[in-house]
Amino acid sequence: GCWTEDTITDDLDLSTKLHIAGWDVRFIDSVCVEEEGIVQFKPLLKQRRRWAEGSLKRYLEHGIEILTSPHVSRRAMLDMLAYCMEFIMPLWVATDCFLQVINLFWGEWPRHLISSFIMIPAMGVFFFTGLFQAIRHYEKPGLFKSSLWAFETGLFLMIVWIPVVMWITTKILISKDEGPLNWGKTEHLGTQTISPTSRLARIKNFIQGAAGNPPIHS
């Protein structure tokens, strides 16, 4: 009774339910997951679209339970609210800038276009600082490399994630949630090979050896 069949991000949905039920879901950065990476821009957009839509719908469905559950910490609640701002702020700033440009030429209401544009670099500094601190904490490179990686990741957010977030937020607000799920699954090319020294290859060789079969050398 814990599996949701109409979700497009089943891992996020299930882990959120575990949090609400009192389970402690921890982040472990030493786990190695080997999968076929996306190497083209269009499939990347499809994947990020699925992630954004599934993540936002997960909070729309379970947000009240998270805020009222006795098992969810204040820190986790604050984390959820901060994550939801990732969907609200880009759409709000873009809409406000659009309306203020119209107001600048044809309106008579008080103009606050400068304050709207101030929000854009303020958001950039906020995200850059968070990225820099996370990279320094988990990867432990030098100051220059941490700054470079944070800038590259922030640029990726501007080019890919923020437009996708604005698109999905608008779609959820104005469209009806009907019909079959649109997973938007990315195509698997099947061109990658397994390194003989990888953890996955070692596990496969162990299984093959236990079964009395010759080891894998792909």
C-alpha positions in Angstrom: 0.0 0.0 0.0 3.0 2.3 -0.2 3.6 2.3 -3.9 2.1 5.0 -6.1 1.4 3.8 -9.6 0.6 7.3 -11.1 3.9 9.0 -10.2 6.7 9.7 -12.7 9.4 9.9 -10.0 8.8 6.8 -8.0 12.0 7.1 -6.0 11.2 10.6 -4.7 7.6 9.7 -4.0 8.5 6.6 -2.0 11.3 8.3 0.0 9.0 11.2 0.9 6.4 8.6 2.2 9.2 7.0 4.2 10.1 10.4 5.8 6.4 11.0 6.7 6.2 7.6 8.3 9.2 8.2 10.5 12.0 6.5 8.5 15.4 8.2 8.4 16.5 8.4 4.8 20.2 9.3 4.6 22.5 10.6 1.9 25.6 8.5 1.2 28.0 9.9 -1.2 30.2 6.8 -1.5 27.6 4.7 -3.4 28.5 4.1 -7.0 25.6 3.9 -9.6 26.6 2.9 -13.1 24.2 3.8 -15.8 24.2 5.1 -19.4 24.6 8.8 -19.3 22.8 11.3 -21.6 25.0 12.8 -24.2 22.5 14.8 -26.3 20.7 18.0 -25.4 17.1 17.0 -26.3 17.1 13.8 -24.2 18.6 15.9 -21.4 15.6 18.3 -21.5 13.2 15.3 -21.5 14.9 13.8 -18.4 15.0 17.1 -16.5 11.4 17.7 -17.4 10.4 14.4 -15.8 12.5 15.1 -12.7 11.0 18.6 -12.3 7.4 17.5 -12.9 7.6 14.5 -10.6 9.3 16.4 -7.9 6.8 19.3 -7.9 3.8 16.9 -8.0 5.3 15.0 -5.1 5.3 18.1 -2.9 1.8 19.1 -4.1 0.5 15.7 -3.1 2.4 15.3 0.2 3.3 18.8 1.3 0.5 19.1 3.9 1.5 15.7 5.3 5.2 16.8 5.6 4.2 20.0 7.4 1.9 18.1 9.9 3.8 14.9 10.4 5.3 14.5 13.9 8.1 12.4 12.4 9.4 15.1 10.0 11.9 17.5 11.5 11.7 21.3 11.3 14.9 21.2 9.2 13.3 18.9 6.7 10.2 21.1 6.5 12.4 24.2 5.9 14.3 22.2 3.3 11.0 21.4 1.5 9.9 25.1 1.5 13.3 26.2 0.2 13.2 23.6 -2.6 9.7 24.8 -3.6 11.1 28.3 -3.9 13.1 26.9 -6.8 9.9 26.6 -8.7 8.2 29.8 -7.5 11.0 32.4 -7.8 12.0 32.0 -11.5 8.4 32.2 -12.7 7.6 35.1 -10.3 10.6 37.1 -11.4 10.0 36.5 -15.1 6.3 37.4 -14.8 7.0 40.5 -12.8 9.7 41.7 -15.3 7.3 41.1 -18.2 4.5 43.0 -16.5 6.8 45.9 -15.5 8.1 46.3 -19.0 4.5 46.6 -20.2 3.8 49.0 -17.4 6.9 51.0 -18.3 5.5 51.9 -21.7 1.8 51.7 -21.4 0.9 51.7 -17.7 0.4 54.2 -15.0 1.0 52.1 -11.9 4.0 52.5 -9.7 7.1 51.1 -11.4 9.5 48.8 -9.5 11.4 47.3 -12.4 14.7 48.0 -10.8 13.8 45.9 -7.7 12.7 43.0 -10.0 16.1 43.0 -11.8 17.9 43.2 -8.4 16.3 39.8 -7.6 18.0 38.1 -10.5 21.6 38.7 -9.4 20.5 38.1 -5.8 19.2 34.6 -6.7 22.4 34.0 -8.7 24.6 34.8 -5.6 22.3 32.6 -3.4 22.6 29.6 -5.8 26.3 30.1 -6.4 27.1 30.2 -2.7 25.1 27.0 -2.1 26.8 25.3 -5.0 30.3 26.4 -3.9 29.7 25.2 -0.3 28.4 21.8 -1.5 31.3 21.3 -3.8 33.8 22.3 -1.2 32.2 19.9 1.3 31.8 16.8 -0.8 34.5 17.1 -3.5 37.1 19.0 -1.4 38.8 20.8 -4.3 40.7 24.1 -4.0 39.0 27.5 -4.0 39.6 28.2 -7.7 38.3 24.8 -8.9 35.3 25.1 -6.5 34.5 28.5 -7.9 34.8 27.3 -11.5 32.7 24.2 -10.9 30.0 26.3 -9.1 30.0 28.7 -12.0 29.6 25.9 -14.6 26.8 24.3 -12.5 25.1 27.7 -12.1 25.4 28.2 -15.9 23.8 24.8 -16.4 20.9 25.8 -14.1 20.3 29.0 -16.0 20.4 27.3 -19.5 18.5 24.1 -18.7 16.9 23.8 -15.2 15.3 27.2 -14.7 13.5 27.2 -18.2 12.4 23.6 -17.5 11.1 24.6 -14.0 9.2 27.6 -15.4 7.7 25.5 -18.1 6.6 22.7 -15.7 5.3 25.1 -13.1 3.2 26.9 -15.7 1.9 23.6 -17.2 0.8 22.3 -13.8 -0.9 25.6 -13.0 -3.0 25.9 -16.2 -3.5 22.4 -17.4 -5.6 19.5 -16.3 -3.9 16.4 -15.0 -5.6 13.9 -17.2 -4.7 11.0 -19.4 -1.8 8.4 -19.2 1.5 9.4 -17.6 4.0 11.0 -19.9 7.3 9.5 -18.7 9.4 11.0 -21.5 11.8 8.1 -21.1 15.2 8.7 -22.7 16.4 6.3 -25.3 19.2 3.9 -24.3 21.8 3.6 -27.1 23.5 0.5 -25.7 26.9 1.6 -26.9 28.6 1.8 -23.5 30.8 -1.0 -22.3 31.4 -2.2 -18.8 34.9 -1.5 -17.5 36.5 -4.8 -16.3 37.7 -3.0 -13.1 34.3 -1.4 -12.2 32.3 -2.5 -9.2 29.5 -3.7 -11.5 31.9 -6.0 -13.4 33.3 -7.4 -10.1 29.8 -8.2 -8.9 28.9 -9.9 -12.2 32.1 -11.9 -12.2 31.3 -13.0 -8.6 27.9 -14.1 -9.7 29.2 -15.9 -12.8 31.9 -17.6 -10.7 29.3 -18.8 -8.1 27.2 -20.2 -10.9 30.1 -22.0 -12.5 30.2 -19.8 -15.6 33.2 -18.1 -17.2 33.9 -14.5 -16.0 32.8 -11.4 -18.0 35.5 -9.6 -20.0 33.5 -6.8 -21.6 
